[in-house]
Amino acid sequence: MQAPITPTDSTDAAVYDSVWAAIPDAPPVGLETVMLQQDKLYVVLAVVLIIWFGVLFFLFRTDRRLAQLEDDLDARPEREDTFGA
């Protein structure tokens, strides 16, 4: 059975550093390879950005319309209900 590893071991830091240091040098794998060919990744990012702008525009426009309707309702004179009288 192995002895438990404590956070004070200097080998932990070396292993951690070597794992993260190798990531930028690793070649793209799988879907990343396909998306990086011919700058497809940037097309996907642009489409996602356009969708987010569309959603934000829709929310902003809906908020303005609701605020205008609320102002119109507040400015209306009160009517008495004549249903039961």
N, C-alpha and C positions, 0 to 999 in steps of 0.2 A: 504494500500500500504506500502511496506517495505521501510525503509530508504536505500539509496544507500550505498554500502559497500566501504569503503575507504581502501587503502593499508596499513594504519597505524593500522588497527584493529588487535589485538593480536590473535583473533579467526581464522583469515585467515591462519596464520602460523601454528596454531595447526591442523587445518583441512588438510592443505597441507601436513604436516609431517605425520599425521596418514594415509593418503591415500597412500603415497609412502612407508611408513614403513611396510604396510601390503602386499606389492607385493611379496617379497621373500618368505613369509610364505604361500602364496596361493598355493593350490594343482594344478597340471597341469590339463587343461581342454581341451576337444575336441581333435583336431588333435595333440596337444602337448602330450597328454597321449599316443596316438598310436605311435608317433615317438620316445618317450622316452622308450617305452617297448623294451627290448632286444637290446638296443643301435642302433636303426634304424636311429636316428638323426645323429649319427656319420657317418653312411654309406652315408647318403645324403650329409653331409658336405664334405666327402672325394670325392664323385663323382663330386660335384660342383668344388672342388679344382682341380681335374684332368682335368675337362673341361677347367677351366681358364688357367692351364698350357699348355694345347693343343693349345688354342687360342693364347697365348703369343708366343709359339714356332713357330706356323704358321706365325704370323706377323714378328717375328725376321728373319725367314728363307726367307720370301718373300722380306723383306727389303734388305737382303744381296744379293739376286738374282738380284733385281732391281739395286742395286749399281754396281754389276758386269756388268750388261748389259749397264749401263750408261758409265762405264769406257771403255768397248769394243767399244761403239759408238764414244766416244771421241778419242780413239786411231786409229780409222779407217781413212785412207786417204780420202780426199774429192773427190767425183766423179762428173764429169760434166754431166748434163742432156743432153741426145741426142734425146729426144723425138720429138722436133719440128725443129731440125736443119737439 
